[in-house]
């Protein structure tokens, strides 16, 4: 079986947005990872084991469990759980048996997906973030300030790309209409 990977960041972000929409999660305080996990037949088990991992549930058929270190602070736990949720929801295959390149891709995707899950664009856009400090956004979304900084960089890059696309579209449409006018003028003179 070939493990599923997203073709673009936008597809990953949209899939997460669709999940949140399906679960009627519209505000930062509603991002309850235990609820999201249970809705997808996943239990979260907090344990003293230092490493997090995903496994088939030992007691429930067709369920998974995410094991997370209970000694992590609440923000770190949320980030680890979100990361493992992305693996559960979007990846397949046993990482012990997968090629290194696939594992690396899945890990990058899980890190990115955790960021989108914990700080969705739709909710970030509603904040009018230039008026919020990183520490305020951290509190609103219940994540570490370092994750907020990463998310803001991704968001800024996405915004710049979107503005570039709009500008390019306007330029392309404008230049096409100028060419059409020139063609029409030339055609009338012939």
GROMACS elastic network, one bead per residue, 0.5 to 0.9 nm:
[ bonds ]
;  ai    aj funct       b0    kb
    1    92     6  0.83077   500
    1    93     6  0.75086   500
    2    92     6  0.79512   500
    2    93     6  0.78240   500
    3    90     6  0.89927   500
    3    91     6  0.61428   500
    3    92     6  0.50019   500
    3    93     6  0.59044   500
    3    98     6  0.86417   500
    3   102     6  0.78430   500
    3   106     6  0.89112   500
    4    90     6  0.68373   500
    4    91     6  0.55836   500
    4    92     6  0.64157   500
    4    93     6  0.88794   500
    4   106     6  0.88832   500
    5     8     6  0.88773   500
    5    90     6  0.76674   500
    5    91     6  0.70470   500
    5   102     6  0.85911   500
    5   105     6  0.78170   500
    5   106     6  0.71794   500
    5   109     6  0.81313   500
    6     9     6  0.71929   500
    6    10     6  0.88046   500
    6    11     6  0.63912   500
    6    12     6  0.61791   500
    6    90     6  0.87039   500
    6   109     6  0.80744   500
    7    10     6  0.84820   500
    7    11     6  0.68963   500
    7    12     6  0.82749   500
    8    11     6  0.53542   500
    8    12     6  0.66913   500
    8    13     6  0.88220   500
    9    12     6  0.51938   500
    9    13     6  0.61561   500
    9    14     6  0.85209   500
    9   109     6  0.83019   500
    9   112     6  0.82301   500
    9   113     6  0.87150   500
   10    13     6  0.50799   500
   10    14     6  0.59386   500
   10    15     6  0.84798   500
   11    14     6  0.50801   500
   11    15     6  0.60559   500
   11    16     6  0.86271   500
   12    15     6  0.51932   500
   12    16     6  0.63656   500
   12    17     6  0.86529   500
   12    90     6  0.89085   500
   12   109     6  0.80612   500
   12   112     6  0.85762   500
   12   113     6  0.67049   500
   12   116     6  0.84481   500
   13    16     6  0.52211   500
   13    17     6  0.61505   500
   13    18     6  0.86216   500
   13   112     6  0.86925   500
   13   113     6  0.68894   500
   13   116     6  0.60725   500
   13   117     6  0.81212   500
   13   120     6  0.80808   500
   13   121     6  0.84706   500
   14    18     6  0.60125   500
   14    19     6  0.85436   500
   15    18     6  0.50593   500
   15    19     6  0.62685   500
   15    20     6  0.87770   500
   16    19     6  0.50218   500
   16    20     6  0.62880   500
   16    21     6  0.85323   500
   16    86     6  0.89111   500
   16   113     6  0.75407   500
   16   116     6  0.70520   500
   16   117     6  0.62652   500
   16   120     6  0.82636   500
   17    20     6  0.51622   500
   17    21     6  0.60547   500
   17    22     6  0.85212   500
   17   116     6  0.81833   500
   17   117     6  0.77996   500
   17   120     6  0.70912   500
   17   121     6  0.84255   500
   17   122     6  0.81871   500
   18    22     6  0.59935   500
   18    23     6  0.85796   500
   19    22     6  0.50579   500
   19    23     6  0.62731   500
   19    24     6  0.85831   500
   19    25     6  0.86531   500
   19    36     6  0.88276   500
   20    23     6  0.51098   500
   20    24     6  0.60825   500
   20    25     6  0.50644   500
   20    26     6  0.73187   500
   20    31     6  0.83238   500
   20    36     6  0.84043   500
   20   117     6  0.82001   500
   20   120     6  0.89729   500
   21    25     6  0.58547   500
   21    26     6  0.71211   500
   22    25     6  0.77101   500
   23    26     6  0.89010   500
   23    36     6  0.77236   500
   23    39     6  0.83083   500
   24    30     6  0.88043   500
   25    28     6  0.80956   500
   25    29     6  0.88622   500
   25    30     6  0.56543   500
   25    31     6  0.65652   500
   25    32     6  0.88776   500
   26    29     6  0.86967   500
   26    30     6  0.68626   500
   26    31     6  0.82939   500
   26   122     6  0.83884   500
   26   123     6  0.72430   500
   27    30     6  0.54279   500
   27    31     6  0.71952   500
   27   123     6  0.64262   500
   28    31     6  0.55891   500
   28    32     6  0.89067   500
   28   118     6  0.80203   500
   28   119     6  0.75617   500
   28   120     6  0.84522   500
   28   123     6  0.68692   500
   28   124     6  0.89175   500
   28   140     6  0.65086   500
   28   141     6  0.52982   500
   28   142     6  0.82177   500
   29    32     6  0.74695   500
   29   140     6  0.73418   500
   29   141     6  0.68804   500
   29   142     6  0.82260   500
   31    34     6  0.89751   500
   31    35     6  0.82645   500
   31    36     6  0.78207   500
   31   117     6  0.81091   500
   31   118     6  0.70183   500
   31   141     6  0.81368   500
   32    35     6  0.53397   500
   32    36     6  0.62888   500
   32    37     6  0.86512   500
   33    37     6  0.59368   500
   33    38     6  0.84693   500
   33    44     6  0.87005   500
   33    78     6  0.73682   500
   33    81     6  0.72699   500
   33    82     6  0.70410   500
   33    85     6  0.84470   500
   33   118     6  0.89046   500
   34    37     6  0.51011   500
   34    38     6  0.60894   500
   34    39     6  0.85454   500
   34    42     6  0.84325   500
   34    43     6  0.73748   500
   34    44     6  0.65625   500
   34    81     6  0.88650   500
   35    38     6  0.51757   500
   35    39     6  0.61230   500
   35    40     6  0.87817   500
   36    39     6  0.51908   500
   36    40     6  0.66696   500
   36    42     6  0.84522   500
   36    85     6  0.87659   500
   37    40     6  0.52624   500
   37    41     6  0.63996   500
   37    43     6  0.62833   500
   37    44     6  0.72685   500
   37    65     6  0.89145   500
   37    66     6  0.89335   500
   37    85     6  0.70256   500
   38    42     6  0.50537   500
   38    43     6  0.59808   500
   38    44     6  0.83146   500
   39    42     6  0.74156   500
   40    43     6  0.89230   500
   40    63     6  0.82090   500
   40    64     6  0.89298   500
   40    89     6  0.79571   500
   41    60     6  0.89534   500
   41    62     6  0.73381   500
   41    64     6  0.64988   500
   41    65     6  0.84413   500
   42    57     6  0.80017   500
   42    63     6  0.55524   500
   42    65     6  0.52392   500
   42    66     6  0.70983   500
   42    85     6  0.83899   500
   42    88     6  0.82079   500
   43    57     6  0.78036   500
   43    63     6  0.75723   500
   43    64     6  0.63815   500
   43    66     6  0.62259   500
   43    67     6  0.85546   500
   44    64     6  0.87123   500
   44    65     6  0.56185   500
   44    67     6  0.61204   500
   44    68     6  0.73814   500
   44    81     6  0.77830   500
   45    65     6  0.67124   500
   45    66     6  0.59458   500
   45    68     6  0.62482   500
   45    69     6  0.86184   500
   45    70     6  0.86872   500
   46    49     6  0.86319   500
   46    66     6  0.82722   500
   46    67     6  0.58503   500
   46    69     6  0.57578   500
   46    71     6  0.87618   500
   47    50     6  0.80379   500
   47    52     6  0.89699   500
   47    67     6  0.65218   500
   47    68     6  0.59802   500
   47    69     6  0.51883   500
   47    70     6  0.52958   500
   47    71     6  0.82283   500
   48    51     6  0.88493   500
   48    68     6  0.80720   500
   48    69     6  0.54718   500
   48    70     6  0.57884   500
   48    71     6  0.68662   500
   49    52     6  0.75634   500
   49    67     6  0.82102   500
   49    68     6  0.75097   500
   49    69     6  0.56701   500
   49    70     6  0.80490   500
   49    71     6  0.89656   500
   50    68     6  0.77086   500
   50    69     6  0.52757   500
   50    70     6  0.83491   500
   50    71     6  0.80449   500
   50    72     6  0.89207   500
   51    67     6  0.80383   500
   51    68     6  0.68991   500
   51    69     6  0.64188   500
   52    66     6  0.72374   500
   52    67     6  0.52573   500
   52    69     6  0.62993   500
   52    80     6  0.74327   500
   52    81     6  0.84234   500
   52    84     6  0.79705   500
   53    65     6  0.83444   500
   53    66     6  0.58900   500
   53    67     6  0.53737   500
   53    68     6  0.69973   500
   53    84     6  0.70981   500
   54    57     6  0.89162   500
   54    64     6  0.69207   500
   54    65     6  0.57515   500
   54    67     6  0.62893   500
   54    68     6  0.89972   500
   54    84     6  0.67269   500
   54    85     6  0.86050   500
   54    87     6  0.81150   500
   54    88     6  0.73369   500
   55    58     6  0.83128   500
   55    63     6  0.89244   500
   55    64     6  0.56673   500
   55    65     6  0.55397   500
   55    66     6  0.67092   500
   55    67     6  0.80549   500
   56    59     6  0.88620   500
   56    60     6  0.84079   500
   56    61     6  0.81977   500
   56    62     6  0.76029   500
   56    63     6  0.62248   500
   56    65     6  0.61506   500
   56    66     6  0.89155   500
   57    60     6  0.55097   500
   57    61     6  0.69147   500
   57    62     6  0.75637   500
   57    63     6  0.52808   500
   57    65     6  0.52081   500
   57    66     6  0.87721   500
   58    61     6  0.78940   500
   58    63     6  0.85641   500
   58    64     6  0.83178   500
   58    65     6  0.83322   500
   59    63     6  0.84707   500
   60    63     6  0.55838   500
   60    64     6  0.80168   500
   61    64     6  0.84853   500
   64    88     6  0.77578   500
   66    81     6  0.71645   500
   66    84     6  0.66952   500
   66    85     6  0.76428   500
   66    88     6  0.85910   500
   67    81     6  0.83674   500
   67    84     6  0.88601   500
   68    71     6  0.88434   500
   68    72     6  0.84325   500
   68    77     6  0.70215   500
   68    80     6  0.71852   500
   68    81     6  0.69364   500
   69    72     6  0.59471   500
   69    77     6  0.74145   500
   69    80     6  0.89430   500
   70    73     6  0.79251   500
   70    74     6  0.88561   500
   70    77     6  0.75474   500
   71    74     6  0.89391   500
   71    77     6  0.86017   500
   72    75     6  0.79411   500
   72    76     6  0.57528   500
   72    77     6  0.57224   500
   73    76     6  0.53389   500
   73    77     6  0.61430   500
   73    78     6  0.87388   500
   74    77     6  0.50815   500
   74    78     6  0.62625   500
   74    79     6  0.87590   500
   74   142     6  0.81924   500
   74   143     6  0.81884   500
   75    78     6  0.51638   500
   75    79     6  0.63469   500
   75    80     6  0.87210   500
   75   142     6  0.62671   500
   75   144     6  0.55354   500
   76    79     6  0.51066   500
   76    80     6  0.61261   500
   76    81     6  0.84883   500
   76   143     6  0.75148   500
   76   144     6  0.71572   500
   77    80     6  0.51327   500
   77    81     6  0.59497   500
   77    82     6  0.84115   500
   78    81     6  0.51509   500
   78    82     6  0.59975   500
   78    83     6  0.84920   500
   78   114     6  0.89668   500
   78   118     6  0.80418   500
   78   142     6  0.80767   500
   78   143     6  0.71140   500
   79    82     6  0.51565   500
   79    83     6  0.61203   500
   79    84     6  0.86729   500
   79   111     6  0.85970   500
   79   114     6  0.64979   500
   79   115     6  0.78605   500
   79   118     6  0.76225   500
   79   143     6  0.72355   500
   79   144     6  0.83995   500
   79   147     6  0.84440   500
   80    83     6  0.50471   500
   80    84     6  0.62121   500
   80    85     6  0.85131   500
   80   111     6  0.89676   500
   80   114     6  0.80870   500
   81    84     6  0.51318   500
   81    85     6  0.59717   500
   81    86     6  0.86399   500
   81   114     6  0.82589   500
   82    86     6  0.62903   500
   82    87     6  0.88024   500
   82   110     6  0.81129   500
   82   111     6  0.84632   500
   82   113     6  0.77954   500
   82   115     6  0.79939   500
   82   117     6  0.68470   500
   82   118     6  0.71683   500
   83    86     6  0.53275   500
   83    87     6  0.66778   500
   83    88     6  0.89743   500
   83   107     6  0.84766   500
   83   109     6  0.88284   500
   83   110     6  0.50591   500
   83   111     6  0.57358   500
   83   112     6  0.82598   500
   83   113     6  0.69405   500
   83   115     6  0.82873   500
   83   117     6  0.89433   500
   84    87     6  0.50287   500
   84    88     6  0.62985   500
   84    89     6  0.86513   500
   84   110     6  0.71527   500
   84   114     6  0.81969   500
   85    89     6  0.59812   500
   85    90     6  0.83579   500
   85   110     6  0.81866   500
   85   114     6  0.78838   500
   86    89     6  0.51391   500
   86    90     6  0.57544   500
   86    91     6  0.73332   500
   86   109     6  0.80160   500
   86   110     6  0.53387   500
   86   111     6  0.83433   500
   86   113     6  0.61367   500
   86   114     6  0.65811   500
   86   117     6  0.85747   500
   87    90     6  0.55680   500
   87    92     6  0.75720   500
   87   106     6  0.74793   500
   87   107     6  0.82896   500
   87   109     6  0.85452   500
   87   110     6  0.60897   500
   88    91     6  0.60594   500
   88    92     6  0.75825   500
   89    92     6  0.85928   500
   90   110     6  0.87623   500
   91   106     6  0.71559   500
   91   110     6  0.88971   500
   92    95     6  0.86609   500
   93    96     6  0.86099   500
   93    97     6  0.75605   500
   93    98     6  0.69549   500
   94    97     6  0.54853   500
   94    98     6  0.64087   500
   95    98     6  0.50196   500
   95    99     6  0.79841   500
   95   100     6  0.85180   500
   95   102     6  0.84867   500
   95   103     6  0.62228   500
   96    99     6  0.85544   500
   96   103     6  0.89038   500
   98   101     6  0.82568   500
   98   102     6  0.64533   500
   98   103     6  0.64706   500
   99   102     6  0.54652   500
   99   103     6  0.64682   500
   99   104     6  0.88280   500
  100   103     6  0.50680   500
  100   104     6  0.61345   500
  100   105     6  0.85966   500
  101   104     6  0.51485   500
  101   105     6  0.62093   500
  101   106     6  0.86495   500
  102   105     6  0.50497   500
  102   106     6  0.60938   500
  102   107     6  0.85509   500
  103   106     6  0.50665   500
  103   107     6  0.60933   500
  103   108     6  0.86385   500
  104   107     6  0.51240   500
  104   108     6  0.62495   500
  104   109     6  0.85576   500
  105   108     6  0.52190   500
  105   109     6  0.61196   500
  105   110     6  0.85637   500
  106   110     6  0.59906   500
  106   111     6  0.85994   500
  107   110     6  0.50237   500
  107   111     6  0.61922   500
  107   112     6  0.85500   500
  108   111     6  0.52333   500
  108   112     6  0.61765   500
  108   113     6  0.84253   500
  109   112     6  0.50885   500
  109   113     6  0.57836   500
  109   114     6  0.83765   500
  110   114     6  0.59200   500
  110   115     6  0.85390   500
  111   114     6  0.52265   500
  111   115     6  0.64734   500
  111   116     6  0.89264   500
  112   115     6  0.51592   500
  112   116     6  0.64531   500
  112   117     6  0.87353   500
  112   151     6  0.88099   500
  113   116     6  0.50022   500
  113   117     6  0.60387   500
  113   118     6  0.85376   500
  114   117     6  0.50192   500
  114   118     6  0.60386   500
  114   119     6  0.83387   500
  115   118     6  0.53321   500
  115   119     6  0.58609   500
  115   120     6  0.76530   500
  115   147     6  0.70261   500
  115   148     6  0.83630   500
  115   150     6  0.80121   500
  115   151     6  0.63340   500
  116   119     6  0.52642   500
  116   121     6  0.71456   500
  116   151     6  0.77257   500
  117   120     6  0.57081   500
  118   141     6  0.68096   500
  118   142     6  0.82689   500
  118   143     6  0.74436   500
  119   122     6  0.86242   500
  119   123     6  0.70648   500
  119   124     6  0.65929   500
  119   141     6  0.64919   500
  119   143     6  0.84954   500
  119   147     6  0.88800   500
  119   148     6  0.77902   500
  119   151     6  0.71851   500
  120   123     6  0.55027   500
  120   124     6  0.61716   500
  120   125     6  0.86357   500
  121   125     6  0.58791   500
  121   126     6  0.85977   500
  121   151     6  0.89888   500
  121   155     6  0.72604   500
  122   125     6  0.52944   500
  122   126     6  0.66452   500
  123   126     6  0.52635   500
  123   127     6  0.68281   500
  124   127     6  0.53752   500
  124   128     6  0.74250   500
  124   129     6  0.70578   500
  124   137     6  0.86056   500
  124   152     6  0.88473   500
  124   155     6  0.86451   500
  125   128     6  0.59754   500
  125   129     6  0.72125   500
  126   129     6  0.80008   500
  127   130     6  0.84509   500
  127   131     6  0.80216   500
  127   132     6  0.74638   500
  127   137     6  0.84953   500
  128   131     6  0.61294   500
  128   132     6  0.72749   500
  129   133     6  0.75626   500
  129   134     6  0.87517   500
  129   137     6  0.80600   500
  129   152     6  0.88090   500
  130   133     6  0.76553   500
  132   135     6  0.80995   500
  132   136     6  0.60364   500
  132   137     6  0.65710   500
  133   136     6  0.51588   500
  133   137     6  0.64069   500
  133   138     6  0.85467   500
  134   137     6  0.51619   500
  134   138     6  0.60202   500
  134   139     6  0.86851   500
  134   145     6  0.60652   500
  134   146     6  0.86916   500
  134   148     6  0.63772   500
  134   149     6  0.69717   500
  134   152     6  0.89541   500
  135   139     6  0.63078   500
  135   140     6  0.86922   500
  135   144     6  0.84610   500
  135   145     6  0.60391   500
  135   148     6  0.84015   500
  136   139     6  0.51648   500
  136   140     6  0.61837   500
  136   141     6  0.87039   500
  136   145     6  0.89057   500
  137   141     6  0.61167   500
  137   142     6  0.80634   500
  137   143     6  0.82629   500
  137   145     6  0.78629   500
  137   148     6  0.68865   500
  138   141     6  0.54790   500
  138   142     6  0.55344   500
  138   143     6  0.50654   500
  138   144     6  0.57721   500
  138   145     6  0.52992   500
  138   146     6  0.86699   500
  138   147     6  0.80886   500
  138   148     6  0.61749   500
  139   143     6  0.67865   500
  139   144     6  0.82730   500
  139   145     6  0.86050   500
  140   143     6  0.81134   500
  141   144     6  0.88679   500
  141   148     6  0.87455   500
  143   146     6  0.83166   500
  143   147     6  0.65970   500
  143   148     6  0.71472   500
  144   147     6  0.54057   500
  144   148     6  0.66585   500
  144   149     6  0.89993   500
  145   149     6  0.62969   500
  145   150     6  0.87699   500
  146   149     6  0.51819   500
  146   150     6  0.64429   500
  146   151     6  0.87281   500
  147   150     6  0.50967   500
  147   151     6  0.61232   500
  147   152     6  0.85695   500
  148   151     6  0.50217   500
  148   152     6  0.60440   500
  148   153     6  0.85808   500
  149   152     6  0.51415   500
  149   153     6  0.62674   500
  149   154     6  0.87321   500
  150   153     6  0.52052   500
  150   154     6  0.63551   500
  150   155     6  0.86022   500
  151   154     6  0.50577   500
  151   155     6  0.59640   500
  151   156     6  0.84348   500
  152   156     6  0.58803   500
  152   157     6  0.84257   500
  153   156     6  0.50562   500
  153   157     6  0.61281   500
  153   158     6  0.85336   500
  154   157     6  0.51112   500
  154   158     6  0.61039   500
  154   159     6  0.85370   500
  155   158     6  0.50346   500
  155   159     6  0.60399   500
  155   160     6  0.85606   500
  156   159     6  0.50161   500
  156   160     6  0.60992   500
  156   161     6  0.85066   500
  157   160     6  0.51619   500
  157   161     6  0.61199   500
  157   162     6  0.85502   500
  158   161     6  0.50730   500
  158   162     6  0.60784   500
  158   163     6  0.86176   500
  159   162     6  0.50099   500
  159   163     6  0.61483   500
  159   164     6  0.85309   500
  160   163     6  0.50949   500
  160   164     6  0.60873   500
  160   165     6  0.85793   500
  161   164     6  0.50191   500
  161   165     6  0.61404   500
  161   166     6  0.86478   500
  162   165     6  0.50788   500
  162   166     6  0.62485   500
  162   167     6  0.85938   500
  163   166     6  0.50788   500
  163   167     6  0.60558   500
  163   168     6  0.84558   500
  164   167     6  0.50284   500
  164   168     6  0.59473   500
  164   169     6  0.84191   500
  165   168     6  0.50565   500
  165   169     6  0.60241   500
  165   170     6  0.86173   500
  166   169     6  0.50354   500
  166   170     6  0.62205   500
  166   171     6  0.85834   500
  167   170     6  0.51644   500
  167   171     6  0.61125   500
  167   172     6  0.84707   500
  168   171     6  0.50305   500
  168   172     6  0.59038   500
  168   173     6  0.84259   500
  169   172     6  0.50689   500
  169   173     6  0.60102   500
  169   174     6  0.83907   500
  170   173     6  0.51323   500
  170   174     6  0.59251   500
  170   175     6  0.84127   500
  171   174     6  0.50545   500
  171   175     6  0.59296   500
  171   176     6  0.83958   500
  172   175     6  0.51680   500
  172   176     6  0.60294   500
  172   177     6  0.85955   500
  173   176     6  0.51119   500
  173   177     6  0.62181   500
  173   178     6  0.86581   500
  174   177     6  0.52007   500
  174   178     6  0.62485   500
  174   179     6  0.86580   500
  175   178     6  0.50144   500
  175   179     6  0.61434   500
  175   180     6  0.85613   500
  176   179     6  0.50230   500
  176   180     6  0.60803   500
  176   181     6  0.85650   500
  177   181     6  0.61183   500
  177   182     6  0.85644   500
  178   181     6  0.50871   500
  178   182     6  0.61872   500
  178   183     6  0.85505   500
  179   182     6  0.50208   500
  179   183     6  0.60364   500
  179   184     6  0.85309   500
  180   184     6  0.60743   500
  180   185     6  0.85236   500
  181   184     6  0.50643   500
  181   185     6  0.61005   500
  181   186     6  0.85034   500
  182   185     6  0.50599   500
  182   186     6  0.60405   500
  182   187     6  0.84479   500
  183   186     6  0.50694   500
  183   187     6  0.59673   500
  183   188     6  0.86090   500
  184   188     6  0.61850   500
  184   189     6  0.87207   500
  185   188     6  0.52523   500
  185   189     6  0.64653   500
  185   190     6  0.89774   500
  186   189     6  0.52360   500
  186   190     6  0.65064   500
  187   190     6  0.53462   500
